[in-house]
Amino acid sequence: MYNTIKDHHLTGTHGVPQRPVQGVPTGQPPYRDKADEGIVKKNGLLPDVNVWPIAMNDISEKYSGDRLRQLAGLMVEVTRKFTGSIDSWRFDERDSLQDLILRCANRLRDRARVDLIDVYRNCDGELELDLKRYIGDKGNIYCINLKPLYGMKCKNRKLFDILLSFIKGLPFDSIFDTCEDRIDWIWTFLIEEMAYCREAPNEDYGERLKGSVDFLSRYERKYNDFQIMDWKSRLEGYRPQKDVYRKLKELLLASEKLDFQVVQRVSVRDGYESMFDFYHTFLITDDDESEFTRSYINMLNDCSNEYDLLSTYAHATVSNNGMEVFEEGLEEKLKEVENFICEFNELIEQI
């Protein structure tokens, strides 16, 4: 998970676990064990989530005059909205607008669980606030594996069409999205590595590279040309014979209650400044042991050494034109999606 971290936001750095899907909570960046080239996790540090939302910014230098008054007005309105009346507050002549803003920020932190506040200018030049509520560390990558699915295409074409239609309809990036910069970069890197391995052979590494590159060359066009069908109506008429097929049918029918778009409504810290966001930790790939997946995770880990890509936030935007509220139940919705992907992969592995 990725996002730009500012100096006042966090202490410590983070890594994404090597094992996707089943993932392990992460702390400091993992290091490579030369014995097996696996990732060994050190004891981690939790991020400081009790950051004062605005107190660490030098407001007096960034805002003055009408801008400062507008910011103070927005802070007062949002404080009333999220924490109730502040009519009992008293001030003396020594108090400034900065004092008022910081008082509002601290009350929002203490009474409304607002951990960070970003200040923007919209296209009209007016100030807007982005309130961020910390909802947890998300250190796992959730992959949907296609390799077992393509292996059963000839065995059960009807179920294959249903499953692939369902997967392609999910709001996740795939191994075949070569127009995406980060995925295109990985493929460029892997193909160049293959050429290097031909000159300086490394049998194990070369075989892993070949597996991913061969999968791309074999299935990219087939995947992209596949036309999504109405998988639900086809699934309802499907009468599975095997137990694993029956479980897949039940799981897919139950998935209609899930909100897969929730991964788009959650962000990591300062996602607008980074090439990654929370939804990039959900991926359709060949398999979770492939060199492509390893490279994808390594890219996340490299970024997480610089940016905070694990602290996950819900948002509420405030402007003179309106005031959003935080969406409730985001953590539960995310957990339901994550649990579904784990169970879905376990069943696909059995087919």
MARRO-168092 format. One record per residue (C-alpha): x, y, z. Coordinates in nm, 2 decimals, padded with zeros to 4 digits. Each point is the difference from the previous one (the first is absolute). Layout:
BEGIN
+--------+--------+--------+
!     px !     py !     pz !
+--------+--------+--------+
!      X !      Y !      Z !
...
+--------+--------+--------+
//
This chain:
BEGIN
+--------+--------+--------+
!     px !     py !     pz !
+--------+--------+--------+
!  00.00 !  00.00 !  00.00 !
!  00.13 !  00.33 ! -00.09 !
!  00.00 !  00.36 !  00.09 !
!  00.22 !  00.29 !  00.05 !
!  00.10 !  00.06 !  00.36 !
!  00.07 !  00.35 !  00.12 !
!  00.25 !  00.07 !  00.27 !
! -00.25 !  00.06 !  00.27 !
! -00.22 ! -00.30 ! -00.08 !
!  00.18 ! -00.31 !  00.12 !
!  00.31 ! -00.15 !  00.16 !
!  00.13 ! -00.33 ! -00.13 !
! -00.03 ! -00.17 ! -00.33 !
! -00.20 ! -00.30 ! -00.12 !
!  00.01 ! -00.29 ! -00.24 !
! -00.25 ! -00.21 ! -00.18 !
!  00.01 ! -00.37 !  00.08 !
!  00.14 ! -00.23 ! -00.27 !
! -00.29 ! -00.25 !  00.03 !
! -00.31 !  00.15 ! -00.15 !
! -00.35 ! -00.11 !  00.07 !
!  00.09 ! -00.15 !  00.34 !
!  00.22 !  00.29 !  00.09 !
!  00.16 !  00.08 !  00.34 !
! -00.02 !  00.33 !  00.19 !
!  00.31 !  00.20 ! -00.08 !
!  00.22 !  00.24 !  00.18 !
!  00.34 !  00.13 ! -00.11 !
!  00.12 ! -00.08 ! -00.35 !
!  00.08 ! -00.37 ! -00.04 !
!  00.36 ! -00.11 ! -00.08 !
!  00.11 ! -00.28 ! -00.22 !
!  00.13 ! -00.32 !  00.15 !
!  00.28 ! -00.11 ! -00.24 !
! -00.06 ! -00.36 !  00.10 !
! -00.33 ! -00.03 ! -00.17 !
! -00.07 !  00.34 ! -00.15 !
! -00.32 !  00.01 !  00.20 !
! -00.11 !  00.31 !  00.20 !
!  00.06 ! -00.01 !  00.37 !
! -00.20 !  00.25 !  00.20 !
!  00.15 !  00.19 !  00.29 !
! -00.21 !  00.12 !  00.29 !
! -00.20 !  00.29 ! -00.12 !
! -00.09 !  00.35 !  00.12 !
! -00.35 !  00.11 ! -00.01 !
! -00.05 !  00.34 ! -00.16 !
! -00.08 !  00.30 !  00.22 !
! -00.37 !  00.04 ! -00.07 !
! -00.05 !  00.26 !  00.26 !
!  00.15 !  00.28 ! -00.22 !
! -00.15 !  00.34 !  00.06 !
! -00.19 !  00.06 ! -00.32 !
!  00.11 !  00.36 ! -00.07 !
!  00.21 !  00.09 !  00.30 !
!  00.32 ! -00.12 ! -00.17 !
! -00.05 !  00.22 ! -00.30 !
!  00.13 !  00.36 !  00.01 !
! -00.34 !  00.16 ! -00.09 !
!  00.12 !  00.36 !  00.05 !
!  00.24 ! -00.03 ! -00.29 !
! -00.24 ! -00.18 ! -00.24 !
! -00.32 !  00.20 !  00.07 !
! -00.07 !  00.36 !  00.08 !
! -00.27 !  00.26 ! -00.04 !
! -00.31 ! -00.12 ! -00.18 !
!  00.14 ! -00.35 ! -00.05 !
!  00.06 ! -00.04 !  00.38 !
! -00.35 !  00.13 !  00.07 !
! -00.15 ! -00.24 ! -00.25 !
!  00.19 ! -00.29 !  00.15 !
! -00.11 !  00.09 !  00.35 !
! -00.36 !  00.02 ! -00.12 !
!  00.02 ! -00.35 ! -00.15 !
!  00.16 ! -00.14 !  00.31 !
! -00.27 !  00.15 !  00.22 !
! -00.28 ! -00.14 ! -00.22 !
!  00.15 ! -00.35 ! -00.02 !
!  00.06 !  00.00 !  00.37 !
! -00.36 !  00.08 !  00.07 !
! -00.11 ! -00.27 ! -00.26 !
!  00.21 ! -00.28 !  00.14 !
!  00.02 !  00.09 !  00.38 !
! -00.30 !  00.21 !  00.09 !
! -00.04 !  00.35 !  00.12 !
!  00.30 !  00.21 !  00.09 !
! -00.20 !  00.31 !  00.11 !
!  00.15 ! -00.04 !  00.35 !
!  00.35 !  00.07 ! -00.12 !
!  00.15 !  00.32 !  00.14 !
!  00.29 !  00.20 ! -00.14 !
!  00.20 !  00.30 !  00.11 !
!  00.17 !  00.28 ! -00.20 !
!  00.33 ! -00.20 ! -00.02 !
! -00.16 ! -00.29 ! -00.19 !
!  00.06 ! -00.01 ! -00.37 !
! -00.17 ! -00.17 ! -00.30 !
!  00.28 ! -00.26 !  00.02 !
! -00.10 ! -00.07 !  00.36 !
! -00.35 ! -00.05 ! -00.11 !
!  00.10 ! -00.24 ! -00.28 !
!  00.22 ! -00.21 !  00.23 !
! -00.27 ! -00.01 !  00.26 !
! -00.24 ! -00.13 ! -00.26 !
!  00.25 ! -00.25 ! -00.13 !
!  00.07 ! -00.14 !  00.35 !
! -00.37 ! -00.04 !  00.07 !
! -00.05 ! -00.18 ! -00.33 !
!  00.28 ! -00.23 !  00.09 !
! -00.13 ! -00.08 !  00.35 !
! -00.38 ! -00.01 ! -00.08 !
! -00.03 ! -00.10 ! -00.36 !
!  00.30 ! -00.23 ! -00.06 !
!  00.14 !  00.24 ! -00.26 !
!  00.37 ! -00.09 ! -00.03 !
!  00.11 !  00.22 ! -00.28 !
! -00.13 !  00.31 ! -00.19 !
!  00.12 !  00.10 ! -00.34 !
! -00.08 !  00.34 ! -00.14 !
! -00.05 !  00.05 ! -00.38 !
! -00.10 !  00.27 ! -00.24 !
! -00.27 ! -00.11 ! -00.24 !
! -00.03 !  00.11 ! -00.37 !
! -00.16 !  00.33 !  00.11 !
!  00.28 !  00.08 !  00.24 !
! -00.21 ! -00.07 !  00.31 !
!  00.13 ! -00.20 !  00.29 !
! -00.12 ! -00.36 !  00.07 !
!  00.08 ! -00.23 !  00.28 !
!  00.07 ! -00.38 ! -00.03 !
! -00.06 ! -00.16 !  00.34 !
!  00.17 ! -00.33 !  00.04 !
! -00.10 ! -00.27 !  00.25 !
!  00.26 ! -00.28 !  00.07 !
! -00.16 ! -00.34 ! -00.05 !
!  00.30 ! -00.23 !  00.04 !
!  00.32 ! -00.14 ! -00.15 !
! -00.06 ! -00.19 ! -00.33 !
!  00.33 ! -00.18 ! -00.06 !
! -00.13 ! -00.28 ! -00.23 !
! -00.04 ! -00.04 ! -00.37 !
! -00.30 ! -00.19 ! -00.12 !
!  00.05 ! -00.18 ! -00.33 !
! -00.25 ! -00.20 ! -00.21 !
!  00.19 ! -00.27 ! -00.18 !
! -00.07 ! -00.08 ! -00.36 !
!  00.24 ! -00.28 ! -00.07 !
! -00.22 ! -00.28 !  00.16 !
! -00.30 !  00.15 ! -00.18 !
!  00.15 ! -00.03 ! -00.34 !
!  00.11 ! -00.35 !  00.08 !
! -00.37 ! -00.11 !  00.03 !
! -00.13 !  00.17 ! -00.31 !
! -00.02 ! -00.32 ! -00.20 !
! -00.15 ! -00.20 !  00.29 !
! -00.30 !  00.23 !  00.07 !
! -00.04 !  00.28 ! -00.26 !
! -00.33 !  00.12 !  00.14 !
!  00.15 !  00.06 !  00.35 !
!  00.31 !  00.15 ! -00.15 !
! -00.21 !  00.26 ! -00.19 !
! -00.19 !  00.08 !  00.32 !
!  00.31 !  00.04 !  00.22 !
!  00.19 !  00.20 ! -00.26 !
! -00.30 !  00.23 ! -00.05 !
! -00.03 !  00.05 !  00.37 !
!  00.38 !  00.07 !  00.04 !
!  00.02 !  00.25 ! -00.29 !
! -00.30 !  00.19 !  00.15 !
!  00.19 !  00.07 !  00.32 !
!  00.14 !  00.35 !  00.06 !
!  00.36 ! -00.13 !  00.03 !
!  00.30 !  00.04 ! -00.23 !
!  00.13 ! -00.31 ! -00.17 !
!  00.33 ! -00.15 ! -00.12 !
! -00.12 !  00.08 ! -00.36 !
! -00.05 !  00.38 !  00.06 !
!  00.32 !  00.08 ! -00.18 !
! -00.12 !  00.36 ! -00.07 !
!  00.04 !  00.06 !  00.38 !
!  00.34 !  00.16 !  00.06 !
!  00.10 ! -00.21 !  00.30 !
! -00.11 ! -00.33 ! -00.16 !
!  00.16 !  00.09 ! -00.33 !
!  00.32 !  00.09 !  00.19 !
!  00.01 ! -00.35 !  00.16 !
! -00.04 ! -00.18 ! -00.33 !
!  00.27 !  00.21 ! -00.16 !
!  00.23 ! -00.09 !  00.30 !
! -00.09 ! -00.37 ! -00.02 !
!  00.06 ! -00.03 ! -00.37 !
!  00.33 !  00.18 !  00.03 !
!  00.09 ! -00.24 !  00.28 !
! -00.07 ! -00.29 ! -00.22 !
!  00.24 !  00.13 ! -00.26 !
!  00.26 !  00.04 !  00.27 !
! -00.05 ! -00.35 !  00.13 !
!  00.07 ! -00.14 ! -00.35 !
!  00.34 !  00.16 !  00.02 !
!  00.07 ! -00.09 !  00.37 !
! -00.22 ! -00.30 !  00.07 !
! -00.18 ! -00.03 !  00.33 !
! -00.21 ! -00.31 ! -00.02 !
! -00.25 !  00.05 !  00.28 !
! -00.05 !  00.37 ! -00.06 !
! -00.01 ! -00.05 ! -00.38 !
! -00.28 ! -00.26 !  00.04 !
! -00.20 !  00.23 !  00.22 !
!  00.04 !  00.28 ! -00.25 !
! -00.09 ! -00.22 ! -00.29 !
! -00.32 ! -00.12 !  00.18 !
! -00.14 !  00.35 !  00.03 !
!  00.11 !  00.13 ! -00.34 !
! -00.14 ! -00.32 ! -00.17 !
! -00.33 !  00.05 !  00.19 !
! -00.02 !  00.36 ! -00.13 !
!  00.08 ! -00.09 ! -00.36 !
! -00.24 ! -00.29 !  00.00 !
! -00.31 !  00.15 !  00.17 !
!  00.02 !  00.38 ! -00.03 !
! -00.20 !  00.02 ! -00.32 !
! -00.24 ! -00.27 !  00.10 !
! -00.07 !  00.17 !  00.33 !
! -00.04 !  00.35 ! -00.16 !
! -00.22 ! -00.14 ! -00.29 !
! -00.22 ! -00.20 !  00.24 !
! -00.35 !  00.16 !  00.00 !
! -00.16 !  00.02 !  00.34 !
! -00.33 ! -00.19 !  00.03 !
! -00.28 !  00.02 !  00.24 !
!  00.16 ! -00.24 !  00.24 !
! -00.28 !  00.01 !  00.26 !
! -00.27 ! -00.13 ! -00.24 !
!  00.23 ! -00.26 ! -00.14 !
!  00.10 ! -00.10 !  00.35 !
! -00.36 ! -00.04 !  00.12 !
! -00.06 ! -00.25 ! -00.28 !
!  00.32 ! -00.18 !  00.07 !
! -00.03 ! -00.34 !  00.17 !
!  00.35 ! -00.09 !  00.14 !
!  00.09 ! -00.37 !  00.05 !
!  00.32 !  00.04 !  00.20 !
!  00.00 !  00.12 !  00.36 !
!  00.26 !  00.28 ! -00.08 !
! -00.22 !  00.12 ! -00.28 !
! -00.30 !  00.01 !  00.23 !
!  00.19 !  00.21 !  00.25 !
!  00.12 !  00.24 ! -00.27 !
! -00.36 !  00.05 ! -00.11 !
! -00.11 !  00.07 !  00.36 !
!  00.29 !  00.24 !  00.05 !
! -00.07 !  00.20 ! -00.31 !
! -00.37 !  00.03 !  00.06 !
!  00.08 !  00.12 !  00.35 !
!  00.24 !  00.25 ! -00.14 !
! -00.28 !  00.22 ! -00.13 !
! -00.04 !  00.13 !  00.36 !
!  00.36 !  00.12 !  00.01 !
!  00.11 !  00.35 ! -00.09 !
!  00.32 ! -00.05 ! -00.21 !
!  00.01 !  00.37 ! -00.08 !
!  00.08 !  00.07 !  00.37 !
!  00.37 ! -00.04 ! -00.09 !
! -00.03 !  00.31 ! -00.22 !
! -00.15 !  00.21 !  00.29 !
!  00.29 ! -00.06 !  00.24 !
!  00.34 !  00.16 ! -00.04 !
!  00.34 ! -00.02 !  00.15 !
!  00.17 !  00.31 !  00.14 !
!  00.03 !  00.28 ! -00.26 !
! -00.09 ! -00.22 ! -00.30 !
! -00.03 !  00.30 ! -00.22 !
!  00.38 !  00.04 !  00.01 !
!  00.10 ! -00.36 ! -00.07 !
! -00.01 ! -00.24 ! -00.29 !
! -00.19 ! -00.26 !  00.22 !
! -00.31 !  00.00 !  00.20 !
! -00.19 ! -00.25 !  00.21 !
! -00.18 ! -00.17 ! -00.29 !
!  00.33 ! -00.09 ! -00.16 !
!  00.04 ! -00.27 !  00.28 !
! -00.28 ! -00.20 ! -00.18 !
!  00.13 ! -00.16 ! -00.31 !
! -00.10 ! -00.27 ! -00.26 !
!  00.32 ! -00.19 ! -00.08 !
!  00.13 ! -00.33 ! -00.13 !
!  00.07 ! -00.15 !  00.35 !
!  00.12 !  00.12 !  00.33 !
!  00.35 ! -00.16 ! -00.03 !
!  00.08 !  00.14 ! -00.35 !
!  00.28 !  00.23 ! -00.08 !
! -00.25 !  00.26 ! -00.11 !
! -00.16 ! -00.01 !  00.34 !
!  00.34 !  00.01 !  00.18 !
!  00.10 !  00.31 ! -00.21 !
! -00.33 !  00.17 !  00.08 !
!  00.04 ! -00.06 !  00.37 !
!  00.36 !  00.12 ! -00.02 !
! -00.11 !  00.32 ! -00.17 !
! -00.25 !  00.06 !  00.29 !
!  00.28 ! -00.07 !  00.25 !
!  00.24 !  00.24 ! -00.17 !
! -00.26 !  00.27 !  00.02 !
! -00.10 ! -00.08 !  00.35 !
!  00.35 !  00.08 !  00.11 !
! -00.06 !  00.36 ! -00.11 !
! -00.37 !  00.04 !  00.04 !
! -00.26 ! -00.12 !  00.25 !
! -00.19 ! -00.25 ! -00.21 !
! -00.17 ! -00.19 !  00.28 !
! -00.19 !  00.24 !  00.22 !
! -00.35 !  00.00 ! -00.15 !
! -00.25 !  00.28 !  00.02 !
! -00.36 !  00.08 ! -00.06 !
! -00.08 !  00.35 ! -00.13 !
! -00.26 !  00.28 !  00.04 !
!  00.03 !  00.31 ! -00.21 !
! -00.11 !  00.34 !  00.12 !
! -00.05 !  00.32 ! -00.20 !
! -00.22 !  00.31 ! -00.01 !
! -00.23 ! -00.20 ! -00.24 !
! -00.06 ! -00.29 !  00.23 !
!  00.12 ! -00.24 !  00.26 !
!  00.05 ! -00.38 ! -00.03 !
! -00.01 ! -00.24 !  00.29 !
!  00.22 ! -00.30 !  00.06 !
! -00.14 ! -00.33 ! -00.15 !
! -00.07 ! -00.24 !  00.28 !
!  00.09 ! -00.37 !  00.00 !
!  00.30 !  00.04 ! -00.25 !
!  00.22 ! -00.24 !  00.20 !
! -00.27 ! -00.27 !  00.00 !
! -00.06 !  00.04 ! -00.37 !
!  00.37 ! -00.03 ! -00.07 !
!  00.04 ! -00.31 !  00.21 !
! -00.29 ! -00.17 ! -00.18 !
!  00.17 !  00.07 ! -00.34 !
!  00.33 ! -00.12 !  00.13 !
! -00.15 ! -00.32 !  00.15 !
! -00.18 ! -00.07 ! -00.33 !
!  00.32 !  00.02 ! -00.20 !
!  00.18 ! -00.24 !  00.23 !
! -00.28 ! -00.25 ! -00.02 !
! -00.04 !  00.05 ! -00.38 !
!  00.37 ! -00.08 ! -00.05 !
! -00.01 ! -00.30 !  00.22 !
! -00.29 ! -00.15 ! -00.21 !
!  00.17 !  00.10 ! -00.33 !
!  00.31 ! -00.19 !  00.11 !
! -00.22 ! -00.32 !  00.04 !
! -00.14 !  00.01 ! -00.35 !
+--------+--------+--------+
//
